[in-house]
Amino acid sequence: MCGIEQAHAKTIETGKMRIDQRPLQFNSFHLWMPDIFDFKGGIQIYSAFLLKALQSLRADASYTVCLKHDTCPSADVSILPQTRFHCAGNWPLRLRTFFFAGQLLGLGLRQRPDLVIATHINFAQAAYWLKRFTGIPYWAVAHGIEAWEIKSPALQRALHHADKILAVSTYTRQRLAEAIQLEPAAIQLLPNTFDAVRFQIGPKPAYLLQRYGLQLDQPILLTVARLAKDEQYKGYDRMLEALPRIRQSVPNVHYMIAGKGDDKSRIERLVIDLGLQGCVTLTGFVPDDELCDHYNLCDLFAMPSKGEGFGIVYLEALACGKPTLGGNQDGALDALEQGQLGVLVNPDDVSEIAQAIVEVLQRRYAHPLLYQPQALRQAVIDRFGFEQFTQTLAGHLRAASSAKRVA
């Protein structure tokens, strides 16, 4: 039986929030993640914050972190001394999955952690077999498209036997529930969070205005997205199609797409076909230390997607005090709080997208919070800041601890 903390309730202060520290019956964790060091996508950012939140709640626990694609840990993520990393990224890609699965099972059998948390649902299959052999409970996290069309019977079985499934949004929860034939209530929420220290309100950076040949008073639209052929649902096509209509009301508007990927050449052709060469910039890859500056460069962040599991970029833009537009058919509904934090539009309706953007730029959109940067920033911190993320995670752990004691 695993050890138990002192029985009396206690709290810790985290900024303005007090986190309940009643006993949690988990003294050792295995965290199975795709990567957190070499690539900074949505799952990677979420995984790093999950590790940080766990360690803020259980500073006395031990942690084994298994990373499929990283080659070695770096100093980018703050960790406790009792954290051990196992990286499989040096293995050839064609062999990596088999090696990684063996590593997960081998370490699990030897170390017998109190809880396994897989931040990618595909890893639940190894967790299922570990539980079959040892009884070790496991959780799995569902983010987006990887969870919406699960065909593998083995993965469906593993998710049905998970002790907890966490989803980043109600949209992902609904899609996953339909995919594996579960009641949505069986899947619980742990929404994304963001770095409120890194993303802050600032003036339009002069060096970026100079780099891109823009004027200080020029209205700027921004989308931050990976330009991948299989991720055209991000909505930058509809933005480009809407731009001629927007320019009729806002002639000097400029649209920037920040990101790289194998869809770039097609987008460049579309820009030419639409005659938008002078008012669109594809920035390419934006380094992490310039991302906040790019948000502050824009007057409106717009990504009218229709296949986003959540969209951390919405939170980052809001933290910079920027009016933010998303689609009304996917996880942006959660990120923008059903429209309380931003503008929601039909992502297939170019006219609606154009009209909403013009109204925001002309400060006619009927949502006063959009024009109050500090209030907008505080609202997104209150709802999705790291403190709230940690509080929600603590609730899930406490519920699992209570169930364990009863069992």
Buried (B, 14 or more C-beta within 10 A) or exposed (E): EBEEBEEEEEEBEBEEBEBBBBBBBBBBBBBBBBBBBBEBEBBBBBBBBBBBBBBBBBEEBBBBBBBBBBBEBEEEBEBBEEBBBBBBBEBEEEEBEEBBBEBBBEBBEEEBBBBBBBBBBBBBBBBBBBBEEBEBBBBBBBBBBBBBEBEEEEBBEBBBEBBBBBBBBBBBBBBBBEBBEBEBEBBBBBBBBBBBEEBBBEEBBEEBBEEBEBEEEBBBBBBBBBBBEEBBBBBBBBBBBBBBBBBEBBEEBBBBBBBBBEBBEEBEEBBEEBEBEEBBBBBEEBEEEBBBBBBBBBBBBBBBBBBBBBBBBBBBBBBBBBBBBBBBBBBBBBBBBEBEBBBBBBBEBBEBBBBBBBBBBEEEBEBEBBEEBEEBBBBBBEBBBBBBBBBBBBBBBBEBBBEBEEE
